Amino acid sequence: MRITCVGGGPAGLYFAVLAKLADPGHEVTVLERNPAGVTYGWGVVFWDDLLDDLFRHDPVSARRISDAAYRWDEYEVRAAGKPVTHLAGYGFSLGRHRLLSLLAERAVELGVDVRYSLSSSAEADISDADLVVACDGAGSRIRERDAAHFGAEVETGRNKYIWLGTPHVFRTFTFGFERTTAGWIWFHAYPFADGASTFIVECTPETWTGLGLDRLDGPAGADLLGRIFAGHLGGHPLVDQRAGGGWLNFRRVTNRRWDSGNVALMGDAAHTTHFAIGSGTKLAMQDAMALADAIAGGGDLAAALERYEHRRKAALAPLQKAARASSEWFERMPEYADLPAKRFSYALSNRRGEYPLWRYLLHVTTQRRVPRTALRWALSLRRWSRARRRPSLGGAFRGGAQHFGGPAHVGR
Ligand SMILES: Cc1cc2nc3c(=O)[nH]c(=O)nc-3n(C[C@H](O)[C@H](O)[C@H](O)COP(=O)(O)OP(=O)(O)OC[C@H]3O[C@@H](n4cnc5c(N)ncnc54)[C@H](O)[C@@H]3O)c2cc1C
């Protein structure tokens, strides 16, 4: 089969890898409009569930991703005027740039033709493919060409956010909230490499304009945010990759249909989930797994695309609900600001409103050092034993937080 993936993000590259593994006879091409090594964003987080899936589908790339990942082992909540509190949980993070280079390397190794710096030539290459995977991101041009058929709906979130980085290495995943004269502004930060952390800043549109962030270019905006959050940055700056300033409103994309003829939507082109639950990359890669499974063994392509869409829509539904609840909590964040520290951080962790009472009791208990350390070690053990069950994972762990454990994550 001739397969063309339009877009060399996590979805396109990982699907190319799986398609080649399923049948080395497939001719697989990835068309990426950016030059090699150029991408947006900083580090992304993920959890054990994705690693388990990756190891099941391709242990080679899974091992490389696991070895490159940074580990952190709890969430810290810093809200101005309140003592620091802690949330149980753990996770992994990895630079988006590093993830894409690992996936591209694996794809090329398997014989995928990965082409960068593509422009209009993409059209010609798509026309003779048996299967076109539209994995060209949230603003997918391929989807737009057949917009009425796919039935895309885009809902724009109220808050403003910007995806920044910093050379400051946070000890663990950290939420920080500061009160300014124009209202509350906060960050979601986590380390993803030696010498680099992701730093996503979010606020209401009133705070954004009140602080004058709407009138500042990239460096001036990052400088102002650096001053607001100076107490968290250990003397390091914030860095904005976009000279013009990268403030956005989150765009929630859904599609009524995911296929049209031989074209299938995948990843952000098919659906986006708010960054407050940190799952877009995971879902994009799980889409790739589902489509690869659906077309394995040949047969009718239309039926395979139906199976893919059906399976993924069912799997996505609860996460989309969680992402919506999570993003809405942040839109209402100022309403929670006067809660005492432990109740505030519990409201943050339970922003999907699903936790039973024992979670609150555990939360209160683990604000003290000894029970918190005990829980961390228990979770470490669990994480370690889960890692040992994966094929050929040797134990080459790195990163600042050397504990390996965790129950269901609380999300960002
Ligand atoms: C602030 C923020 C933080 C996030 N943090 C996390 C996180 O911690 N964990 C997580 O799992 N997810 C996170 N995400 C979500 C994640 O980045 C996306 O869901 C994920 O990248 C989707 O992968 P994709 O391959 O579908 O699309 P993309 O990663 O967007 O890749 C699409 C690719 O297509 C290329 N392209 C576009 N148009 C064309 C064209 N016409 N021709 C050729 N190529 C084209 C683009 O250059 C790009 O390389 C975050 C998102 C945001 C905004």
The ligand as an SDF file (V2000), in Angstrom:
LIG
                    3D

 53 58  0  0  0  0  0  0  0  0999 V2000
    0.6670   24.6640   25.4600 C   0  0  0  0  0  0  0  0  0  0  0  0
    0.5380   23.2300   25.0840 C   0  0  0  0  0  0  0  0  0  0  0  0
    1.0830   22.2550   25.8950 C   0  0  0  0  0  0  0  0  0  0  0  0
    0.9530   20.9230   25.5590 C   0  0  0  0  0  0  0  0  0  0  0  0
    1.4750   19.9880   26.3910 N   0  0  0  0  0  0  0  0  0  0  0  0
    1.2710   18.6990   26.1420 C   0  0  0  0  0  0  0  0  0  0  0  0
    1.7380   17.7060   27.0420 C   0  0  0  0  0  0  0  0  0  0  0  0
    2.3470   18.0040   28.0580 O   0  0  0  0  0  0  0  0  0  0  0  0
    1.4970   16.4060   26.7510 N   0  0  0  0  0  0  0  0  0  0  0  0
    0.8310   16.0300   25.6400 C   0  0  0  0  0  0  0  0  0  0  0  0
    0.6050   14.8300   25.4510 O   0  0  0  0  0  0  0  0  0  0  0  0
    0.3920   16.9330   24.7460 N   0  0  0  0  0  0  0  0  0  0  0  0
    0.5870   18.2660   24.9790 C   0  0  0  0  0  0  0  0  0  0  0  0
    0.1200   19.1950   24.1170 N   0  0  0  0  0  0  0  0  0  0  0  0
   -0.6110   18.7620   22.9080 C   0  0  0  0  0  0  0  0  0  0  0  0
    0.3040   18.3030   21.8040 C   0  0  0  0  0  0  0  0  0  0  0  0
    1.2850   19.2720   21.5120 O   0  0  0  0  0  0  0  0  0  0  0  0
   -0.4900   17.9840   20.5460 C   0  0  0  0  0  0  0  0  0  0  0  0
   -1.6970   17.3780   20.8770 O   0  0  0  0  0  0  0  0  0  0  0  0
    0.2980   17.0340   19.6450 C   0  0  0  0  0  0  0  0  0  0  0  0
    1.4610   17.6810   19.1890 O   0  0  0  0  0  0  0  0  0  0  0  0
   -0.5300   16.5690   18.4600 C   0  0  0  0  0  0  0  0  0  0  0  0
    0.2770   15.8640   17.5670 O   0  0  0  0  0  0  0  0  0  0  0  0
   -0.0300   15.8590   16.0090 P   0  0  0  0  0  0  0  0  0  0  0  0
    1.0240   15.0500   15.3870 O   0  0  0  0  0  0  0  0  0  0  0  0
   -1.4440   15.5080   15.7980 O   0  0  0  0  0  0  0  0  0  0  0  0
    0.0690   17.3950   15.5540 O   0  0  0  0  0  0  0  0  0  0  0  0
    1.2970   18.3880   15.5940 P   0  0  0  0  0  0  0  0  0  0  0  0
    2.2340   18.0290   16.6870 O   0  0  0  0  0  0  0  0  0  0  0  0
    0.7250   19.7520   15.5880 O   0  0  0  0  0  0  0  0  0  0  0  0
    2.0580   18.1170   14.2340 O   0  0  0  0  0  0  0  0  0  0  0  0
    1.5340   18.5250   13.0060 C   0  0  0  0  0  0  0  0  0  0  0  0
    2.6870   18.6480   12.0320 C   0  0  0  0  0  0  0  0  0  0  0  0
    2.1570   18.9120   10.7210 O   0  0  0  0  0  0  0  0  0  0  0  0
    2.9550   19.9040   10.0950 C   0  0  0  0  0  0  0  0  0  0  0  0
    2.1220   20.5200    9.0730 N   0  0  0  0  0  0  0  0  0  0  0  0
    1.1050   21.3880    9.2430 C   0  0  0  0  0  0  0  0  0  0  0  0
    0.5490   21.7090    8.0480 N   0  0  0  0  0  0  0  0  0  0  0  0
    1.2310   21.0120    7.1030 C   0  0  0  0  0  0  0  0  0  0  0  0
    1.1230   20.9060    5.6950 C   0  0  0  0  0  0  0  0  0  0  0  0
    0.1900   21.5810    5.0150 N   0  0  0  0  0  0  0  0  0  0  0  0
    1.9860   20.1030    5.0340 N   0  0  0  0  0  0  0  0  0  0  0  0
    2.9320   19.4110    5.7220 C   0  0  0  0  0  0  0  0  0  0  0  0
    3.0710   19.4730    7.0600 N   0  0  0  0  0  0  0  0  0  0  0  0
    2.2270   20.2550    7.7510 C   0  0  0  0  0  0  0  0  0  0  0  0
    3.3710   20.8120   11.2380 C   0  0  0  0  0  0  0  0  0  0  0  0
    4.5150   21.5660   10.9000 O   0  0  0  0  0  0  0  0  0  0  0  0
    3.6210   19.8040   12.3570 C   0  0  0  0  0  0  0  0  0  0  0  0
    4.9320   19.3350   12.3470 O   0  0  0  0  0  0  0  0  0  0  0  0
    0.2560   20.5420   24.3910 C   0  0  0  0  0  0  0  0  0  0  0  0
   -0.2660   21.5130   23.5480 C   0  0  0  0  0  0  0  0  0  0  0  0
   -0.1420   22.8460   23.9030 C   0  0  0  0  0  0  0  0  0  0  0  0
   -0.7360   23.8930   23.0050 C   0  0  0  0  0  0  0  0  0  0  0  0
  1  2  1  0
  2  3  1  0
  2 52  2  0
  3  4  2  0
  4  5  1  0
  4 50  1  0
  5  6  2  0
  6  7  1  0
  6 13  1  0
  7  8  2  0
  7  9  1  0
  9 10  1  0
 10 11  2  0
 10 12  1  0
 12 13  2  0
 13 14  1  0
 14 15  1  0
 14 50  1  0
 15 16  1  0
 16 17  1  0
 16 18  1  0
 18 19  1  0
 18 20  1  0
 20 21  1  0
 20 22  1  0
 22 23  1  0
 23 24  1  0
 24 25  2  0
 24 26  1  0
 24 27  1  0
 27 28  1  0
 28 29  2  0
 28 30  1  0
 28 31  1  0
 31 32  1  0
 32 33  1  0
 33 34  1  0
 33 48  1  0
 34 35  1  0
 35 36  1  0
 35 46  1  0
 36 37  1  0
 36 45  1  0
 37 38  2  0
 38 39  1  0
 39 40  1  0
 39 45  2  0
 40 41  1  0
 40 42  2  0
 42 43  1  0
 43 44  2  0
 44 45  1  0
 46 47  1  0
 46 48  1  0
 48 49  1  0
 50 51  2  0
 51 52  1  0
 52 53  1  0
M  END
$$$$
